[in-house]
Amino acid sequence: MEGEIHNFIVVWAIVLASLCYSHTIAKFTPKGKSRFVAIIPIVCLFLILPLYLTSINLGGTTSFFIAWLATFKLLLFAFGKGPLSSTPPFSLSIFIPLACLPIKLQVYSTSDDNVETKKKTTNSTLNLVIKIALLAILIRVYSYKDYLHPKIILFFYCLHIYFMLEIILAMVSAAVRGVSRVELEPPFNEPYLASSLQDFWGKRWNLMVTNILRPTVYEPVRSMVADRISRKWAPLPAALAAFFVSGLMHELIFYYNGRLKPSGEVMMFFLIHGVALSLEIAIKKIFNGKFLVPRVISDGGAEYICDDEVPPPAPEILKRAGLVRLVKSWIKLGATRNANHSANHGKQAKGMNNESDRGGVDDKGPLSKAKRRSLKEASHAMKKEVRPPR
């Protein structure tokens, strides 16, 4: 574990130095090809660094932060787009966390938006506390997984992924908000209330990824195909392309976590969602929004994601994400602690029995015959002295 922590510190030191370089190089190179050539080595480096981390807790978060979010943000920054580009340029203290962390600055258009955002922040704090408590209960329930139905365990794993993601992203946002004194958009927007796949993926689930895929994949593809097909239908291939890239990046992140050879099942999972979402968008466009998509299709957001009857098998995804290995390590750790506690308790009981056999805790051992005789004579003498007169 000490080696893993050392690698973690070294990796993030390299990340900070690389981001300082990227922030500085932008002052001397104009946006476009020249800046892209200057930044592309950093992008390649960020794809390699997660390979030096093996743990789920440190390696999983690092791979998501730098191999996906940071690389996409830097590519946009090379062309003067994305969250890192602004006029005037961001200071280094804002540029670094904005580049490598899953955060987005909150922009207020009216005072009502400010009040609404503060209200959401208060509600999100309460939701975060509730989710931490539920995650703790889930971890405890894993100790009894042998007595539960496999589908129930699978459902718990899905909840575990959601709780872990929201807790980690919310804690990162809170830390950055406290240090930099800037307001940030929430990473999730109550995805369990989604009314459709479009609502789930576009407005509620992991908004940091949505906000980075939109300018890097969705909008460029939509602009390219708009000249070849009707602009009305351009969002369909754009949405499919976004889900394709999302599937590729998930395969990469899962490889970082589990070091398992990609099987394509994770990619298939996201392509299925891309096709279903495109079908939903097409139905809405055909009827110009006057026809509501049946709830069998539109209300399948979270249920469709957790359904183990839809390929790829969810256990395979969880296995590749490293969650199963993480849960097994927690169960093993709990069993080890219980065994150590029982062993220590047994040693204490055995020690107390041995001490009682020797005649007491402070005794050095059984009394010698001479000492017992002297104590007996002293006792008789004391009784004789206190005998009352006749």
C-alpha positions as CSV (number, residue, x, y, z in Angstrom):
1,M,0.0,0.0,0.0
2,E,2.9,2.4,0.7
3,G,4.2,1.9,-2.9
4,E,0.7,2.7,-4.2
5,I,0.5,5.9,-2.2
6,H,4.0,6.9,-3.4
7,N,2.9,6.3,-7.0
8,F,-0.2,8.2,-6.4
9,I,1.7,11.2,-5.2
10,V,4.2,11.0,-8.1
11,V,1.4,10.7,-10.7
12,W,-0.5,13.8,-9.4
13,A,2.8,15.8,-9.1
14,I,3.3,15.1,-12.8
15,V,-0.3,16.1,-13.6
16,L,0.1,19.4,-11.8
17,A,3.3,20.1,-13.6
18,S,1.7,19.3,-16.9
19,L,-1.2,21.5,-16.3
20,C,1.1,24.4,-15.4
21,Y,2.9,23.8,-18.7
22,S,-0.5,23.8,-20.6
23,H,-1.6,27.0,-18.9
24,T,1.7,28.7,-19.7
25,I,2.0,27.5,-23.3
26,A,-1.4,29.1,-24.1
27,K,0.2,32.5,-23.6
28,F,2.7,32.0,-26.3
29,T,0.9,29.9,-28.9
30,P,-2.4,30.8,-30.6
31,K,-5.3,28.5,-30.5
32,G,-5.4,26.0,-33.3
33,K,-2.9,23.6,-34.8
34,S,0.2,25.1,-33.1
35,R,-1.4,24.8,-29.6
36,F,-2.7,21.4,-30.4
37,V,0.8,20.2,-31.3
38,A,2.1,21.7,-28.0
39,I,-0.6,20.0,-25.9
40,I,-1.0,16.6,-27.5
41,P,2.1,15.2,-25.6
42,I,0.3,16.0,-22.4
43,V,-2.8,14.2,-23.6
44,C,-0.8,11.1,-24.3
45,L,0.9,11.3,-20.9
46,F,-2.4,11.5,-19.2
47,L,-3.5,8.3,-20.9
48,I,-0.4,6.5,-19.6
49,L,-0.2,7.7,-16.0
50,P,-3.2,5.7,-14.7
51,L,-1.3,2.5,-15.6
52,Y,1.0,3.1,-12.6
53,L,-1.9,2.8,-10.1
54,T,-3.6,-0.5,-9.4
55,S,-6.0,0.1,-6.5
56,I,-9.7,0.8,-7.2
57,N,-9.9,3.8,-4.8
58,L,-6.9,5.7,-6.1
59,G,-6.5,4.3,-9.6
60,G,-10.2,4.4,-10.5
61,T,-10.8,8.1,-9.6
62,T,-7.4,9.2,-11.1
63,S,-8.1,7.4,-14.4
64,F,-11.6,9.1,-14.6
65,F,-10.3,12.5,-13.7
66,I,-7.2,12.7,-16.0
67,A,-7.6,10.0,-18.7
68,W,-11.1,11.1,-19.6
69,L,-12.1,14.5,-18.3
70,A,-8.7,16.3,-18.4
71,T,-7.7,15.0,-21.8
72,F,-11.0,16.0,-23.4
73,K,-10.8,19.5,-21.8
74,L,-7.2,20.0,-23.0
75,L,-8.2,19.0,-26.5
76,L,-11.0,21.6,-26.5
77,F,-8.6,24.1,-24.9
78,A,-6.2,23.6,-27.8
79,F,-8.8,25.0,-30.2
80,G,-10.0,27.8,-27.8
81,K,-13.2,26.0,-26.8
82,G,-14.5,24.2,-23.7
83,P,-14.5,25.1,-20.0
84,L,-10.8,26.0,-19.9
85,S,-11.1,28.8,-22.5
86,S,-12.3,32.2,-21.3
87,T,-11.8,35.9,-21.8
88,P,-9.8,37.0,-19.9
89,P,-7.9,33.7,-19.3
90,F,-8.4,31.9,-16.0
91,S,-5.8,32.2,-13.3
92,L,-3.6,29.2,-12.6
93,S,-5.4,28.5,-9.3
94,I,-8.7,28.1,-11.2
95,F,-7.3,26.5,-14.4
96,I,-5.7,23.5,-12.6
97,P,-8.8,22.2,-10.6
98,L,-11.1,23.0,-13.5
99,A,-8.9,20.9,-15.8
100,C,-8.3,17.8,-13.7
101,L,-11.4,17.6,-11.5
102,P,-15.0,16.9,-12.4
103,I,-16.3,20.4,-11.8
104,K,-17.9,23.1,-13.9
105,L,-18.2,26.8,-12.9
106,Q,-21.8,28.0,-12.3
107,V,-22.9,30.9,-14.5
108,Y,-25.8,33.0,-13.2
109,S,-28.1,34.8,-15.6
110,T,-30.5,36.3,-13.1
111,S,-30.8,36.7,-9.4
112,D,-33.5,34.0,-9.4
113,D,-31.0,31.5,-10.8
114,N,-28.7,32.4,-7.9
115,V,-31.4,31.7,-5.3
116,E,-32.4,28.5,-7.0
117,T,-28.8,27.2,-7.1
118,K,-28.3,27.9,-3.4
119,K,-31.5,26.0,-2.7
120,K,-30.3,23.1,-4.7
121,T,-26.9,23.2,-2.8
122,T,-28.7,22.9,0.5
123,N,-30.8,20.0,-0.7
124,S,-27.8,18.3,-2.2
125,T,-26.0,18.4,1.2
126,L,-28.9,16.6,2.8
127,N,-29.0,14.1,-0.1
128,L,-25.3,13.5,0.3
129,V,-25.6,12.7,4.0
130,I,-28.5,10.3,3.2
131,K,-26.5,8.6,0.5
132,I,-23.4,8.2,2.7
133,A,-25.6,6.5,5.3
134,L,-27.2,4.2,2.6
135,L,-23.7,3.3,1.3
136,A,-22.6,2.3,4.8
137,I,-25.7,0.1,5.1
138,L,-25.0,-1.5,1.7
139,I,-21.4,-2.3,2.7
140,R,-22.7,-4.0,5.9
141,V,-25.3,-5.9,3.9
142,Y,-22.5,-7.4,1.7
143,S,-21.5,-9.5,4.7
144,Y,-24.7,-11.4,4.3
145,K,-24.7,-11.8,0.5
146,D,-24.6,-15.6,0.8
147,Y,-28.2,-15.4,2.1
148,L,-29.5,-13.0,-0.6
149,H,-30.8,-13.7,-4.1
150,P,-28.2,-12.9,-6.8
151,K,-30.5,-10.4,-8.5
152,I,-30.9,-8.5,-5.2
153,I,-27.1,-8.4,-4.9
154,L,-26.9,-7.1,-8.5
155,F,-29.4,-4.4,-7.7
156,F,-27.3,-3.4,-4.7
157,Y,-24.2,-3.2,-6.9
158,C,-26.0,-0.8,-9.2
159,L,-26.9,1.4,-6.2
160,H,-23.3,1.1,-5.0
161,I,-22.0,2.6,-8.3
162,Y,-24.4,5.5,-8.1
163,F,-23.8,6.3,-4.4
164,M,-20.0,6.1,-4.9
165,L,-20.0,8.3,-7.9
166,E,-22.2,10.9,-6.4
167,I,-20.4,11.0,-3.1
168,I,-17.0,11.3,-4.7
169,L,-18.0,14.0,-7.1
170,A,-19.9,15.9,-4.5
171,M,-17.0,15.8,-2.1
172,V,-14.6,17.0,-4.8
173,S,-17.0,19.9,-5.7
174,A,-17.4,20.8,-2.1
175,A,-13.6,20.9,-1.5
176,V,-13.0,23.1,-4.6
177,R,-15.9,25.3,-3.7
178,G,-14.5,25.9,-0.2
179,V,-11.0,26.6,-1.4
180,S,-11.7,28.7,-4.5
181,R,-14.9,30.4,-3.3
182,V,-16.6,29.8,-6.6
183,E,-20.0,28.3,-7.2
184,L,-20.1,25.0,-9.1
185,E,-22.8,23.1,-10.9
186,P,-23.9,19.8,-9.1
187,P,-22.5,16.7,-10.7
188,F,-25.9,14.8,-10.5
189,N,-29.5,16.0,-10.7
190,E,-31.6,13.3,-9.0
191,P,-31.3,10.7,-11.8
192,Y,-33.8,8.4,-10.1
193,L,-36.5,11.0,-11.1
194,A,-35.7,10.7,-14.8
195,S,-38.8,10.5,-17.1
196,S,-37.0,9.3,-20.2
197,L,-33.6,8.1,-21.5
198,Q,-33.0,11.6,-23.0
199,D,-33.8,13.2,-19.6
200,F,-31.6,10.7,-17.8
201,W,-28.5,10.9,-19.9
202,G,-28.8,14.5,-21.0
203,K,-29.9,16.3,-17.8
204,R,-29.5,14.1,-14.8
205,W,-26.8,11.4,-14.8
206,N,-23.1,12.4,-14.4
207,L,-23.5,15.9,-15.9
208,M,-19.7,16.4,-16.0
209,V,-19.4,13.7,-18.7
210,T,-22.4,15.0,-20.5
211,N,-21.0,18.5,-20.5
212,I,-17.7,17.3,-21.9
213,L,-19.1,15.0,-24.6
214,R,-21.4,17.6,-26.0
215,P,-18.7,20.0,-27.3
216,T,-16.1,17.3,-28.1
217,V,-18.3,14.8,-29.9
218,Y,-22.0,15.6,-30.2
219,E,-21.8,19.2,-31.6
220,P,-19.0,18.5,-34.1
221,V,-20.7,15.4,-35.5
222,R,-24.1,17.2,-35.7
223,S,-22.4,20.1,-37.7
224,M,-20.7,17.7,-40.1
225,V,-23.8,15.6,-40.9
226,A,-26.1,18.7,-41.1
227,D,-24.8,19.4,-44.6
228,R,-25.5,15.8,-45.8
229,I,-28.9,15.1,-44.1
230,S,-31.7,17.3,-42.9
231,R,-30.8,19.4,-39.8
232,K,-33.9,17.9,-38.2
233,W,-32.3,14.5,-38.1
234,A,-28.7,15.5,-37.5
235,P,-29.0,14.9,-33.7
236,L,-29.5,11.1,-34.3
237,P,-26.1,10.2,-35.6
238,A,-24.6,12.8,-33.2
239,A,-26.1,11.0,-30.3
240,L,-24.9,7.6,-31.5
241,A,-21.4,9.0,-31.9
242,A,-21.5,10.4,-28.3
243,F,-22.5,7.0,-26.9
244,F,-19.8,5.3,-29.1
245,V,-17.1,7.5,-27.6
246,S,-18.6,7.1,-24.1
247,G,-18.4,3.3,-24.6
248,L,-14.7,3.5,-25.7
249,M,-13.8,5.6,-22.7
250,H,-15.7,3.3,-20.3
251,E,-13.8,0.3,-21.8
252,L,-10.6,2.2,-21.1
253,I,-11.5,3.2,-17.5
254,F,-12.6,-0.4,-16.8
255,Y,-9.3,-1.6,-18.1
256,Y,-7.4,0.8,-15.8
257,N,-9.5,-0.6,-12.8
258,G,-9.4,-4.3,-13.5
259,R,-6.6,-4.8,-16.0
260,L,-8.9,-7.1,-17.9
261,K,-8.8,-7.4,-21.7
262,P,-11.7,-5.5,-23.2
263,S,-14.5,-7.8,-24.5
264,G,-16.7,-5.2,-26.2
265,E,-19.6,-5.9,-23.9
266,V,-19.4,-2.5,-22.2
267,M,-19.3,-0.9,-25.6
268,M,-22.4,-2.8,-26.6
269,F,-24.1,-1.6,-23.5
270,F,-23.7,2.0,-24.4
271,L,-24.5,1.4,-28.1
272,I,-27.8,-0.1,-27.1
273,H,-28.6,3.0,-25.0
274,G,-27.6,5.1,-28.0
275,V,-30.0,3.3,-30.3
276,A,-32.8,3.5,-27.8
277,L,-32.2,7.2,-27.2
278,S,-32.1,7.9,-30.9
279,L,-35.4,6.0,-31.3
280,E,-36.9,8.2,-28.6
281,I,-35.7,11.4,-30.3
282,A,-37.0,10.2,-33.7
283,I,-40.5,9.5,-32.3
284,K,-40.6,12.9,-30.7
285,K,-39.5,14.6,-34.0
286,I,-41.9,12.7,-36.1
287,F,-44.9,13.9,-34.1
288,N,-43.4,17.3,-33.3
289,G,-43.7,16.7,-29.6
290,K,-47.4,16.3,-29.8
291,F,-47.2,12.5,-29.2
292,L,-45.8,11.3,-25.8
293,V,-43.5,8.4,-26.1
294,P,-44.9,5.3,-24.3
295,R,-43.7,4.9,-20.8
296,V,-42.3,1.5,-21.7
297,I,-39.8,3.4,-23.8
298,S,-39.5,6.8,-22.2
299,D,-39.6,5.8,-18.5
300,G,-36.9,3.2,-18.8
301,G,-34.0,5.4,-17.7
302,A,-32.6,3.9,-14.5
303,E,-34.6,0.6,-14.8
304,Y,-33.2,0.0,-18.3
305,I,-29.7,0.5,-17.0
306,C,-30.1,-1.9,-14.1
307,D,-32.0,-4.6,-16.0
308,D,-29.8,-7.7,-16.1
309,E,-31.8,-9.2,-19.0
310,V,-30.4,-6.5,-21.4
311,P,-27.0,-7.4,-22.8
312,P,-24.2,-7.0,-21.8
313,P,-24.6,-8.9,-18.5
314,A,-24.4,-6.4,-15.7
315,P,-22.1,-8.6,-13.6
316,E,-19.5,-8.5,-16.4
317,I,-19.6,-4.7,-16.3
318,L,-19.3,-4.6,-12.6
319,K,-16.4,-7.1,-12.8
320,R,-14.6,-4.9,-15.3
321,A,-15.3,-1.8,-13.2
322,G,-13.6,-3.4,-10.3
323,L,-16.5,-3.1,-8.0
324,V,-16.9,-6.8,-7.3
325,R,-13.2,-6.9,-6.4
326,L,-13.6,-3.9,-4.1
327,V,-16.6,-5.4,-2.4
328,K,-14.8,-8.7,-1.9
329,S,-11.9,-6.9,-0.3
330,W,-14.3,-5.1,2.1
331,I,-15.9,-8.5,3.1
332,K,-12.5,-10.1,3.6
333,L,-11.4,-7.1,5.7
334,G,-14.5,-7.3,7.9
335,A,-14.0,-11.1,8.3
336,T,-10.3,-10.6,9.3
337,R,-11.3,-8.0,11.9
338,N,-13.9,-10.3,13.4
339,A,-11.4,-13.1,13.5
340,N,-8.8,-11.0,15.1
341,H,-11.3,-9.7,17.7
342,S,-12.3,-13.3,18.5
343,A,-8.7,-14.4,18.8
344,N,-7.8,-11.5,21.1
345,H,-10.8,-12.2,23.3
346,G,-9.8,-15.9,23.5
347,K,-6.3,-15.0,24.5
348,Q,-7.5,-12.7,27.2
349,A,-9.8,-15.4,28.6
350,K,-7.1,-18.0,28.5
351,G,-4.7,-15.7,30.3
352,M,-7.2,-15.0,33.1
353,N,-7.8,-18.8,33.5
354,N,-4.0,-19.4,33.8
355,E,-3.6,-16.6,36.4
356,S,-6.5,-18.0,38.5
357,D,-4.8,-21.4,38.4
358,R,-1.6,-19.9,39.8
359,G,-3.5,-18.3,42.6
360,G,-4.1,-14.8,41.4
361,V,-3.0,-12.1,38.9
362,D,-0.1,-10.9,41.1
363,D,1.1,-14.4,42.3
364,K,4.4,-15.7,40.9
365,G,3.2,-19.3,41.2
366,P,2.0,-21.9,43.7
367,L,3.1,-21.4,47.4
368,S,6.0,-23.6,48.7
369,K,5.3,-26.2,51.5
370,A,7.3,-24.2,54.1
371,K,5.5,-21.0,53.4
372,R,2.1,-22.7,53.7
373,R,3.2,-24.2,57.0
374,S,4.3,-20.8,58.4
375,L,1.0,-19.2,57.3
376,K,-1.0,-21.9,58.9
377,E,0.9,-21.6,62.2
378,A,0.5,-17.8,62.2
379,S,-3.2,-18.3,61.6
380,H,-3.5,-20.6,64.6
381,A,-1.6,-18.2,66.8
382,M,-3.9,-15.3,65.9
383,K,-6.9,-17.4,66.7
384,K,-5.4,-18.4,70.1
385,E,-4.6,-14.7,71.0
386,V,-8.2,-13.5,70.3
387,R,-9.9,-16.5,72.0
388,P,-12.3,-15.0,74.6
389,P,-11.8,-15.9,78.3
390,R,-14.0,-18.7,79.9
